[in-house]
């Protein structure tokens, strides 16, 4: 029922969004995919080091959700946060430079892939601890509630975070105090290499909303308009003071858990089935049905390619952080 309901929301979104808005969705998904492909290349060339978790395949979740928010709304992410950060409007040059560990990066080269942070964009960080962003989302929500501000908090996390105590404590508190937080579980079926059914007792993850007396819904996370419609409704409820919502977006990462993971625990058949549901290709077909020509979309792709190439060039040519600042912000002076 939940999925069927969201399909109606997607159709309504397709009718209400302008062609310019729809192209923005396509552009952002295309940007994230091409950005991640280049990140993978730069990683294999040694330009990027350390832990690196790519978002390819899940673009519809970040883009659909964040497009439904206002600029001043807050976003909290995980260690797989490149896509969320780009969708929130952070410049690709600054994100790529951070991955290169350069001084011009969004976190000045101190954070790397897992710790992007931009207060101006109200992107409040990626966190390496599984479920680590959940209590922080409650804190932001409490601040908004206390100050009687109109913003909401959108908190992304993976299916692997649901067994964490922080998930349950946070949902309980946010429901009790009716905090304006939208919880989005990106269910890609694997917590690292472990299937969800081997780690979580409830396979319909959105039903974890029920014991905390908040709305819960499952959407097709490979369909950008379904995510957009669900988050639009959740944000409206949050702004009205009704409280939080839980959205389970069923999606799939096209690469391994991280760049060091060959994903041998997944069958080639499974990967092929999900790649046929590629969110960018699916949305491109919908735009074609809407009579947006292939030439227009090809032009968008070329523009995105140029942006990503510029980001790589900017990162490569940027300066390393000076050794004199290695201890800056580590201790309070």
C-alpha positions in Angstrom: 0.0 0.0 0.0 2.8 2.4 0.9 4.6 2.0 -2.4 1.3 2.3 -4.4 0.4 5.5 -2.5 3.9 7.0 -3.4 3.4 6.2 -7.1 0.4 8.5 -7.1 2.5 11.2 -5.4 5.1 10.8 -8.1 2.6 11.2 -10.8 1.3 14.3 -9.1 4.8 15.7 -8.8 5.5 15.1 -12.5 2.4 17.2 -13.3 3.1 20.0 -10.9 6.9 20.5 -11.4 7.9 22.7 -14.3 10.2 21.5 -17.1 13.0 23.7 -15.5 12.5 21.9 -12.1 12.6 18.5 -13.8 15.8 19.4 -15.6 17.3 20.5 -12.3 16.5 17.1 -10.9 18.1 15.3 -13.9 21.1 17.7 -13.8 21.8 17.0 -10.1 21.5 13.2 -10.4 23.8 13.3 -13.5 26.3 15.5 -11.6 26.4 13.1 -8.6 26.9 10.1 -10.9 29.7 11.6 -13.0 31.3 13.1 -9.9 31.4 9.7 -8.2 32.8 8.0 -11.3 35.6 10.5 -11.4 36.2 10.1 -7.6 36.6 6.3 -8.2 39.1 7.0 -11.0 41.1 9.5 -8.8 41.1 7.0 -6.0 42.7 4.3 -8.1 45.3 6.9 -9.3 46.2 7.7 -5.7 44.9 11.3 -5.8 42.4 10.4 -3.1 43.3 8.2 -0.2 41.7 6.9 3.0 38.2 5.6 3.3 35.9 6.5 0.4 32.2 5.4 0.1 30.5 6.1 -3.2 26.9 7.0 -3.8 26.4 5.8 -7.4 22.9 4.2 -7.8 21.3 6.1 -4.9 21.2 9.5 -6.5 17.4 9.7 -6.6 17.1 9.6 -2.8 19.4 12.6 -2.1 18.2 14.7 -5.1 14.4 14.0 -4.6 14.6 14.6 -0.8 16.7 17.8 -0.8 14.8 19.3 -3.8 11.7 19.1 -1.5 13.4 21.2 1.2 14.0 24.9 1.6 17.6 26.3 1.3 17.6 27.1 5.0 16.6 23.6 6.1 19.3 21.4 7.6 20.8 18.2 6.2 22.7 15.6 8.2 24.3 12.6 6.4 26.5 9.6 6.8 30.0 8.6 5.6 28.4 8.1 2.2 27.7 11.8 1.8 29.1 13.1 -1.4 25.7 13.0 -3.1 23.9 14.7 -0.3 26.5 17.4 -0.1 26.3 18.2 -3.8 22.5 18.1 -3.8 22.5 20.6 -0.9 24.3 23.0 -3.2 27.9 22.8 -2.1 30.3 23.6 -5.0 31.7 20.5 -6.7 35.1 22.1 -6.7 35.1 22.4 -2.9 33.9 18.8 -2.5 36.5 17.4 -4.8 39.3 19.4 -3.2 38.3 18.1 0.2 38.6 14.5 -1.2 42.0 15.4 -2.4 42.9 16.7 1.0 43.5 20.2 -0.2 43.3 23.5 1.7 40.5 24.7 -0.7 38.3 21.8 0.3 34.9 22.3 2.0 36.5 21.2 5.3 39.9 22.7 4.4 41.5 19.3 3.8 40.9 18.1 7.4 37.8 16.0 6.9 38.3 14.0 3.7 35.5 11.8 2.2 33.6 11.1 5.4 33.6 14.5 7.0 32.3 17.1 4.6 30.7 20.1 6.4 29.3 23.4 5.2 27.4 25.6 7.6 26.5 28.2 4.9 24.7 25.5 2.9 23.4 24.1 6.2 25.0 20.8 5.4 25.8 19.7 8.9 28.2 16.9 8.2 28.8 13.3 7.3 29.6 11.0 10.2 31.8 7.9 10.2 30.0 6.3 13.2 27.0 4.3 12.0 23.9 6.2 13.2 26.1 9.0 14.6 24.1 11.7 12.9 20.8 10.7 14.4 21.1 12.2 17.9 22.6 15.4 16.3 19.5 15.7 14.1 17.4 15.6 17.3 19.6 18.4 18.8 19.1 20.5 15.7 15.4 19.8 15.8 15.2 20.8 19.4 17.0 24.1 18.7 14.5 24.9 15.9 11.6 24.0 18.1 12.9 26.0 21.1 13.5 29.1 18.9 10.2 28.6 17.1 11.9 28.7 13.7 10.4 27.5 10.4 13.2 25.1 9.4 13.3 21.3 9.3 16.1 18.8 9.6 16.5 16.0 7.1 18.6 13.2 8.5 19.9 10.5 6.1 21.1 7.1 7.4 21.6 3.6 6.1 19.7 0.4 7.0 22.7 -0.7 9.1 21.8 2.1 11.6 18.4 0.7 12.6 19.8 -1.8 15.1 21.7 1.0 16.9 20.2 2.2 20.2 20.7 5.8 19.0 18.1 5.2 16.3 15.4 4.2 18.8 16.3 6.7 21.4 16.2 9.5 18.8 12.9 8.5 17.3 11.4 8.3 20.8 12.6 11.7 21.8 11.6 13.4 18.5 8.1 11.9 18.7 7.7 12.8 22.3 8.7 16.5 21.7 7.3 16.7 18.2 10.6 17.8 16.7 10.7 18.9 13.0 13.0 16.0 11.8 12.6 13.9 8.7 14.3 10.6 9.0 15.3 9.0 5.7 16.6 5.4 5.8 18.4 4.6 2.6 17.8 0.9 2.5 20.3 -0.6 0.0 19.9 -4.1 1.6 23.5 -4.4 2.9 25.1 -3.1 6.1 28.6 -3.4 4.7 28.4 -7.0 3.4 25.5 -8.2 5.7 22.0 -8.6 4.3 19.4 -6.7 6.3 17.4 -9.8 7.0 20.4 -11.2 8.9 20.7 -8.2 11.1 17.2 -6.6 11.4 14.1 -8.4 12.7 11.7 -6.2 10.7 12.1 -6.3 6.9 9.6 -3.5 6.2 11.9 -0.9 7.8 9.4 2.0 7.7 7.3 0.1 10.2 9.7 1.0 12.9 7.8 4.3 13.0 4.7 2.6 14.5 5.9 2.1 18.1 7.1 5.7 18.2 3.7 7.0 17.0 5.0 8.8 13.9 4.1 8.4 10.2 6.2 5.9 8.3 6.2 5.2 4.6 8.3 3.2 2.1 9.1 4.7 -1.3 11.0 3.5 -4.4 14.4 5.1 -3.9 15.2 4.6 -7.6 12.4 7.0 -8.5 13.3 10.6 -7.8 9.7 11.9 -7.9 8.4 9.4 -5.4 11.1 10.5 -2.9 10.3 14.1 -3.7 6.6 13.7 -3.0 7.1 11.9 0.2 9.6 14.4 1.6 7.4 17.3 0.6 4.6 15.9 2.7 6.8 15.1 5.6 8.3 18.6 5.6 4.9 20.2 5.5 3.9 18.1 8.6 7.1 19.1 10.4 6.6 22.8 9.7 3.1 22.6 11.0 4.4 21.3 14.4 3.0 17.8 14.0 6.5 16.2 14.5 8.9 13.8 12.7 8.4 11.3 9.9 10.3 8.1 8.9 10.8 7.4 5.2 12.3 4.2 4.0 13.8 4.7 0.5 14.5 1.3 -1.2 17.6 1.7 -3.2 20.8 0.1 -4.3 24.5 1.1 -4.4 26.1 0.1 -7.6 29.6 -0.2 -6.1 30.8 -2.0 -3.0 30.5 -0.7 0.5 33.7 1.3 -0.1 36.4 1.6 -2.7 38.2 -1.3 -1.0 35.2 -3.6 -1.2 34.8 -5.9 -4.3 31.3 -6.7 -3.2 31.7 -10.4 -3.8 28.8 -11.2 -1.5 26.4 -10.0 -4.2 25.5 -12.0 -7.3 26.1 -10.6 -10.7 22.5 -11.3 -11.5 21.3 -9.2 -8.6 23.6 -6.3 -9.6 22.3 -6.5 -13.2 18.7 -6.4 -12.1 19.2 -3.3 -10.1 21.4 -1.6 -12.8 18.4 -2.0 -15.1 16.5 0.2 -12.7 19.1 2.9 -12.8 17.4 6.0 -11.4 19.0 8.4 -14.0 18.0 6.3 -17.0 14.5 5.8 -15.6 14.0 9.5 -15.1 15.4 10.3 -18.5 12.8 8.0 -20.0 10.1 9.8 -18.1 11.4 13.1 -19.3 11.3 11.8 -22.9 7.7 10.9 -22.3 7.1 14.4 -21.1 8.5 15.5 -24.5 11.9 16.7 -23.2 14.1 15.9 -26.1 17.2 13.7 -25.9 19.2 16.7 -27.3 18.3 18.8 -24.3 19.3 16.0 -21.9 22.5 15.4 -23.8 23.4 19.0 -23.5 22.8 18.8 -19.7 25.2 15.8 -19.6 27.9 17.7 -21.4 27.5 20.7 -19.1 27.8 18.4 -16.1 30.9 16.7 -17.6 32.5 20.1 -17.9 31.7 21.0 -14.2 33.2 17.7 -13.0 36.3 18.1 -15.1 36.7 21.6 -13.7 36.3 20.2 -10.1 39.1 17.7 -10.7 41.4 20.3 -12.2 40.7 22.7 -9.3 41.4 20.0 -6.7 44.6 18.9 -8.4 45.9 22.4 -8.7 45.0 23.5 -5.2 47.6 23.9 -2.4 48.1 21.4 0.3 47.2 22.6 3.8 50.2 24.2 5.5 52.0 22.1 8.1 51.7 25.0 10.5 48.0 24.4 10.7 48.1 20.7 11.5 47.0 21.2 15.1 44.5 24.0 14.4 41.0 23.3 15.8 42.3 20.3 17.7 42.8 22.0 21.0 41.0 25.1 22.5 43.4 27.9 22.9 
